[in-house]
Amino acid sequence: MNTEFLPEAEEEFVEAARYYESAAPGVGFRFVAEVHRCLSFVSEHPYAAAAAEKGVRKKLLNHFPYNLLYAVESDLLVVVAVAHQKRRPGYWRNRIKKIKAAAGRSIAEDRQPYEPSEGA
């Protein structure tokens, strides 16, 4: 699955990595590696992370107080925010509206592919 960052999300990602790297050399690199690990996981399992909002899912990063918030649009994973867990909860919600308006499409509903239950 292809991945695309909203410009604001990419800025948050870079800013957090720079902060960690300036605080302790090597930690920024570990932060970047953890974000990439999460992206790889959600690319393979897009509906495995918890639903945060209609159409948006939230994957907790290991070892860092950040959530990766993303939406699934067909075969595209759109990163909505790289959000610190203790700062401004929900600030990213207006970005969903921007995606819908700018792209002229709605973000896919949180529907998992149909899987028949046992015995069906």
C-alpha positions as semicolon CSV with decimal commas, in nm:
position;residue;x (nm);y (nm);z (nm)
1;M;0,000;0,000;0,000
2;N;0,135;0,344;-0,090
3;T;0,178;0,603;0,184
4;E;0,132;0,978;0,165
5;F;0,181;1,235;0,441
6;L;-0,034;1,544;0,461
7;P;0,205;1,844;0,461
8;E;0,118;1,924;0,825
9;A;0,184;1,564;0,929
10;E;0,518;1,560;0,751
11;E;0,614;1,883;0,926
12;E;0,521;1,733;1,266
13;F;0,724;1,423;1,189
14;V;1,036;1,618;1,089
15;E;0,999;1,859;1,382
16;A;0,972;1,576;1,636
17;A;1,273;1,395;1,485
18;R;1,481;1,714;1,501
19;Y;1,377;1,772;1,861
20;Y;1,476;1,421;1,968
21;E;1,804;1,438;1,776
22;S;1,897;1,771;1,935
23;A;1,809;1,639;2,282
24;A;2,023;1,325;2,245
25;P;2,218;1,221;1,935
26;G;2,075;0,905;1,783
27;V;1,731;0,936;1,942
28;G;1,595;1,129;1,644
29;F;1,711;0,846;1,419
30;R;1,533;0,594;1,645
31;F;1,217;0,805;1,628
32;V;1,230;0,806;1,247
33;A;1,290;0,429;1,247
34;E;0,991;0,375;1,478
35;V;0,761;0,584;1,256
36;H;0,876;0,381;0,954
37;R;0,817;0,056;1,146
38;C;0,462;0,169;1,226
39;L;0,401;0,272;0,866
40;S;0,517;-0,069;0,748
41;F;0,285;-0,241;0,996
42;V;-0,023;-0,035;0,906
43;S;0,052;-0,072;0,535
44;E;0,031;-0,448;0,578
45;H;-0,259;-0,438;0,827
46;P;-0,446;-0,110;0,770
47;Y;-0,744;-0,199;0,991
48;A;-0,546;-0,344;1,283
49;A;-0,500;-0,010;1,462
50;A;-0,773;0,137;1,681
51;A;-1,032;0,367;1,529
52;A;-0,977;0,724;1,649
53;E;-1,249;0,899;1,456
54;K;-1,473;0,799;1,168
55;G;-1,237;0,711;0,884
56;V;-0,919;0,769;1,090
57;R;-0,712;0,513;1,277
58;K;-0,452;0,557;1,548
59;K;-0,133;0,351;1,590
60;L;0,072;0,404;1,905
61;L;0,446;0,432;1,852
62;N;0,668;0,217;2,073
63;H;0,908;0,402;2,307
64;F;0,778;0,747;2,211
65;P;0,466;0,935;2,332
66;Y;0,327;0,975;1,980
67;N;0,039;0,839;1,777
68;L;0,042;0,788;1,402
69;L;-0,303;0,893;1,278
70;Y;-0,394;0,779;0,931
71;A;-0,681;0,721;0,691
72;V;-0,718;0,450;0,429
73;E;-0,825;0,571;0,086
74;S;-0,849;0,283;-0,163
75;D;-0,489;0,161;-0,190
76;L;-0,343;0,476;-0,030
77;L;-0,255;0,525;0,335
78;V;-0,281;0,897;0,420
79;V;-0,092;1,005;0,733
80;V;-0,306;1,273;0,892
81;A;-0,086;1,349;1,195
82;V;0,217;1,242;1,393
83;A;0,062;1,357;1,719
84;H;0,209;1,384;2,067
85;Q;-0,023;1,204;2,307
86;K;-0,033;1,481;2,567
87;R;-0,064;1,788;2,348
88;R;-0,378;1,940;2,201
89;P;-0,596;1,631;2,163
90;G;-0,799;1,634;1,843
91;Y;-0,621;1,930;1,683
92;W;-0,581;1,727;1,363
93;R;-0,957;1,678;1,302
94;N;-0,985;1,973;1,063
95;R;-0,733;1,801;0,835
96;I;-0,989;1,535;0,745
97;K;-1,215;1,806;0,606
98;K;-0,923;1,943;0,405
99;I;-0,859;1,604;0,248
100;K;-1,224;1,563;0,153
101;A;-1,252;1,914;0,010
102;A;-0,919;1,921;-0,171
103;A;-0,934;1,571;-0,314
104;G;-1,302;1,580;-0,400
105;R;-1,341;1,237;-0,247
106;S;-1,432;1,103;0,091
107;I;-1,199;0,902;0,306
108;A;-1,298;0,538;0,309
109;E;-1,525;0,439;0,590
110;D;-1,374;0,210;0,850
111;R;-1,503;-0,101;0,683
112;Q;-1,306;-0,417;0,698
113;P;-1,329;-0,658;0,408
114;Y;-1,613;-0,905;0,440
115;E;-1,509;-1,231;0,597
116;P;-1,775;-1,498;0,639
117;S;-1,811;-1,629;0,991
118;E;-1,748;-1,991;1,071
119;G;-2,047;-2,202;0,990
120;A;-2,171;-1,962;0,723
